Amino acid sequence: LIVFAFSIASSSGITGGLFQMISHTLGKALLFLATGFMIHRTGSMEIDSFKGIGEKMPITTLLFTIGVFSMVGLPPFVGFASKFTIVKAALATGQMLYIILIGLVLLGTVIEGTYFFRVIQVVYFKDGNPDIKKAEAPAAGLIPMIIFASIIIFIGIYPDFINEILRPASSELIDQIDYIRSVLG
């Protein structure tokens, strides 16, 4: 998706690609933290070992769910805002190739969602392992996860907060001669 955004070769496309980098970084960081604590609690990396862990670790699994929703691109999370920026940039070209590629990107999002929603189903709607005691992730783990989730939601609701920073950077990348001069001095 990021390569697709950069291939649009417009300021709005590059802004979308940079925005997707930020979005992906935030979502993956949250998912890795939450999943790490879920793996630590269950002692296994198998998805089936997460059955019912939503009852045992409600805050961690809620934060995991926020990360999933952002990665899939559901509103009001940052993943939606970044993907929407890329779709707008591709549609602005008016080229049929980009419209077809948008369809492929959206198909990829559906496939990604199918996988992630299977995990959500296991976490919340399958009977859990009674041997796993109810214990939330420690505060030292919850605090960074809550920060990531807050940023994901904030930027998802107010995408211009980050777009205002990214637009000048993308404009400089489009104007390669000025960009090279600014980097090399």
C-alpha positions as CSV (number, residue, x, y, z in Angstrom):
1,L,0.0,0.0,0.0
2,I,2.8,2.4,0.8
3,V,4.6,1.6,-2.5
4,F,1.3,2.1,-4.3
5,A,0.9,5.5,-2.6
6,F,4.4,6.6,-3.6
7,S,3.9,5.3,-7.2
8,I,1.1,7.8,-7.6
9,A,3.9,10.4,-7.7
10,S,1.9,13.3,-6.5
11,S,2.1,15.3,-3.4
12,S,-1.1,13.8,-2.1
13,G,0.0,10.3,-2.9
14,I,3.3,10.7,-1.1
15,T,1.5,12.3,1.8
16,G,-0.8,9.3,1.9
17,G,2.2,6.9,1.8
18,L,4.0,8.8,4.7
19,F,0.7,8.8,6.6
20,Q,0.3,5.0,6.0
21,M,3.9,4.5,7.4
22,I,2.9,6.3,10.6
23,S,-0.4,4.5,10.8
24,H,1.1,1.2,10.3
25,T,3.8,1.9,12.8
26,L,1.3,2.9,15.5
27,G,-1.0,-0.1,14.8
28,K,1.7,-2.7,14.6
29,A,3.4,-1.4,17.8
30,L,0.1,-1.7,19.7
31,L,-0.5,-5.1,18.3
32,F,3.0,-6.4,19.2
33,L,2.7,-5.1,22.7
34,A,-0.8,-6.5,23.3
35,T,0.0,-9.8,21.7
36,G,3.2,-10.1,23.6
37,F,1.4,-9.8,26.9
38,M,-1.3,-12.3,25.7
39,I,1.4,-14.8,24.7
40,H,3.1,-14.3,28.1
41,R,-0.1,-14.9,29.9
42,T,-1.1,-18.0,27.9
43,G,2.4,-19.4,27.4
44,S,1.7,-20.1,23.7
45,M,1.8,-18.3,20.4
46,E,-1.1,-20.4,18.9
47,I,-4.2,-18.4,18.2
48,D,-6.3,-21.2,19.8
49,S,-4.5,-20.6,23.1
50,F,-6.1,-17.1,23.2
51,K,-9.7,-18.5,23.5
52,G,-11.6,-16.4,26.0
53,I,-8.7,-14.3,27.0
54,G,-10.9,-11.3,26.5
55,E,-12.4,-12.1,29.9
56,K,-9.1,-12.6,31.6
57,M,-7.3,-9.6,30.1
58,P,-10.1,-7.1,29.2
59,I,-8.0,-4.0,28.9
60,T,-5.2,-5.6,26.9
61,T,-7.6,-7.3,24.5
62,L,-9.6,-4.1,24.1
63,L,-6.3,-2.3,23.1
64,F,-5.5,-5.2,20.8
65,T,-8.9,-4.8,19.2
66,I,-8.2,-1.1,18.6
67,G,-4.9,-2.0,16.9
68,V,-6.7,-4.5,14.7
69,F,-9.4,-2.1,13.7
70,S,-6.8,0.5,12.8
71,M,-4.8,-2.0,10.8
72,V,-7.9,-3.1,8.9
73,G,-8.8,0.6,8.3
74,L,-12.0,1.0,10.1
75,P,-13.1,4.5,11.2
76,P,-12.4,6.4,13.5
77,F,-9.0,4.9,13.7
78,V,-5.8,6.2,12.0
79,G,-5.7,3.3,9.6
80,F,-8.9,4.5,8.0
81,A,-7.6,8.0,7.6
82,S,-4.3,6.9,6.0
83,K,-6.0,4.5,3.6
84,F,-8.6,7.1,2.7
85,T,-5.9,9.6,1.9
86,I,-4.3,7.1,-0.5
87,V,-7.6,6.3,-2.2
88,K,-8.3,10.0,-2.7
89,A,-4.9,10.6,-4.2
90,A,-5.3,7.6,-6.5
91,L,-8.8,8.7,-7.6
92,A,-7.5,12.2,-8.2
93,T,-5.3,10.9,-11.0
94,G,-8.3,9.8,-13.0
95,Q,-6.4,6.9,-14.5
96,M,-8.1,3.6,-14.9
97,L,-4.9,1.7,-13.7
98,Y,-5.1,3.4,-10.3
99,I,-8.8,2.7,-10.0
100,I,-8.1,-1.0,-10.6
101,L,-5.2,-0.9,-8.1
102,I,-7.5,0.6,-5.6
103,G,-9.8,-2.3,-6.0
104,L,-6.9,-4.7,-5.4
105,V,-5.9,-2.7,-2.3
106,L,-9.5,-2.9,-0.9
107,L,-9.6,-6.6,-1.7
108,G,-6.3,-7.0,0.3
109,T,-8.0,-5.1,3.2
110,V,-10.9,-7.5,3.2
111,I,-8.5,-10.5,3.3
112,E,-6.6,-8.8,6.1
113,G,-9.8,-8.1,8.0
114,T,-10.9,-11.7,7.6
115,Y,-7.7,-12.9,9.3
116,F,-7.8,-10.3,12.1
117,F,-11.5,-10.8,12.8
118,R,-10.9,-14.5,13.2
119,V,-8.5,-13.6,16.0
120,I,-11.0,-11.2,17.6
121,Q,-13.6,-14.0,17.4
122,V,-11.3,-16.4,19.3
123,V,-10.3,-13.8,21.9
124,Y,-13.9,-12.7,22.8
125,F,-16.3,-15.4,21.6
126,K,-14.7,-18.8,22.3
127,D,-14.8,-20.6,25.6
128,G,-11.5,-20.0,27.4
129,N,-9.0,-22.1,29.1
130,P,-10.0,-22.3,32.8
131,D,-6.3,-22.8,33.8
132,I,-5.5,-19.2,32.8
133,K,-6.0,-16.9,35.8
134,K,-7.6,-13.5,35.4
135,A,-4.6,-11.1,35.3
136,E,-4.2,-8.0,33.3
137,A,-0.9,-6.9,31.8
138,P,1.2,-4.9,34.2
139,A,0.9,-1.1,34.4
140,A,4.3,-0.8,32.8
141,G,2.8,-2.6,29.7
142,L,-0.6,-1.0,29.8
143,I,0.6,2.6,29.8
144,P,2.5,2.5,26.4
145,M,-0.4,0.5,24.9
146,I,-2.9,3.1,26.1
147,I,-0.7,5.9,24.7
148,F,-0.5,4.1,21.3
149,A,-4.3,3.5,21.3
150,S,-5.0,7.2,22.2
151,I,-2.8,8.4,19.4
152,I,-4.4,6.0,17.0
153,I,-7.9,7.3,17.9
154,F,-6.8,11.0,18.1
155,I,-5.1,11.1,14.6
156,G,-8.0,9.0,13.2
157,I,-10.5,11.7,14.3
158,Y,-8.2,14.6,13.5
159,P,-6.1,13.4,10.5
160,D,-5.2,17.0,9.5
161,F,-3.1,17.1,12.7
162,I,-0.5,14.8,11.0
163,N,-1.3,15.8,7.3
164,E,-0.2,19.4,8.0
165,I,3.2,18.0,9.0
166,L,3.4,15.6,6.1
167,R,2.3,17.8,3.2
168,P,5.5,20.0,3.2
169,A,7.6,16.9,3.4
170,S,5.8,15.3,0.4
171,S,6.1,18.5,-1.6
172,E,9.8,18.5,-1.0
173,L,10.1,14.9,-2.1
174,I,8.2,15.7,-5.3
175,D,10.6,18.5,-6.1
176,Q,13.7,16.3,-6.1
177,I,16.2,19.0,-7.1
178,D,15.3,21.2,-4.1
179,Y,15.1,18.2,-1.9
180,I,18.6,17.1,-2.9
181,R,19.9,20.6,-2.3
182,S,18.3,20.8,1.1
183,V,19.8,17.5,2.2
184,L,23.3,18.1,0.8
185,G,23.4,21.7,1.7
